[in-house]
Amino acid sequence: MGNAVRGAVRPVPTKATGFVTISIAERFWAKVDRIPFHTCWEWTGALNNAGYGQFASAGKLRLAHRIAYELSVGPISGGLVLDHLCRNRACVRPDHLEAVTFRENLLRGTSPAAQNAQKSSCPRGHPLDGIAGGSHRRCLTCHRDGEARRRLRRGVQPLDQTRCRNGHARTASSTYHWRGRQYCLICKHKQYGERLRRLA
């Protein structure tokens, strides 16, 4: 992509001579305001709804900061996005841009999703060590406490957290976690053995 941008040319009409050839790079940098003693290079062209610069290249609208990076640094590796180190979305200065993964870019941001991703504990101070539904994190301690309260309201005896339903001790070697729940390996192995015997 970087080489295609560097070498591309476009005919531009003029009143005096008809058409002249201008490179994509010349047309691009003409829309950049490099103010002396100003850290950011502001994009003076069109901006999208999110505040990022837009530039028409090869019949397509592309993000201006990505083209600036490709012209000055080189192609952007697959799977990477550009993070504005200056937090100014209209800036196209190459040394203000860094190619990072989408997750790293998210963690560096200030959006609600970024703030939640940076959390390591629940509001009660317990670690967010469980996965609910295979996607989002949750606090297993609060989840177990809530389940115990619901069982008490229904008149059901609370579960013994030290043993499984069949009485096997819950230890690190005999327990595994999946989707935020604990399972007894002894019971699973026993069920698997019974299935093999029925199939034999």
LINSUL-V736058 format. One record per backbone hydrogen bond with DSSP energy under -1.0 kcal/mol. NH is the residue of the N-H (numbers start at 1). CO is the residue of the C=O. If there is no record, write none. Layout:
NH:CO
NH:CO
This chain:
5:1
6:2
7:3
10:22
12:20
14:18
18:14
20:12
22:10
24:8
27:23
28:24
29:25
30:26
31:28
32:29
33:42
35:33
38:35
42:33
43:90
44:31
48:52
51:48
54:46
55:62
57:60
60:57
62:55
64:53
67:63
68:64
69:65
70:66
71:67
72:68
73:69
74:69
80:77
81:100
83:98
85:96
87:84
91:88
92:41
96:93
97:94
98:83
100:81
105:101
106:102
107:103
108:104
115:111
116:112
117:113
118:114
122:126
125:122
128:120
129:127
130:138
132:136
135:132
136:132
138:130
143:139
144:140
145:141
146:142
147:143
148:144
149:145
150:146
151:147
152:148
153:149
154:150
155:152
156:151
163:160
164:168
167:164
170:162
176:183
178:181
181:178
183:176
185:174
188:184
189:185
190:186
191:187
192:188
193:189
194:190
195:191
196:192
197:193
198:194
199:195
200:196
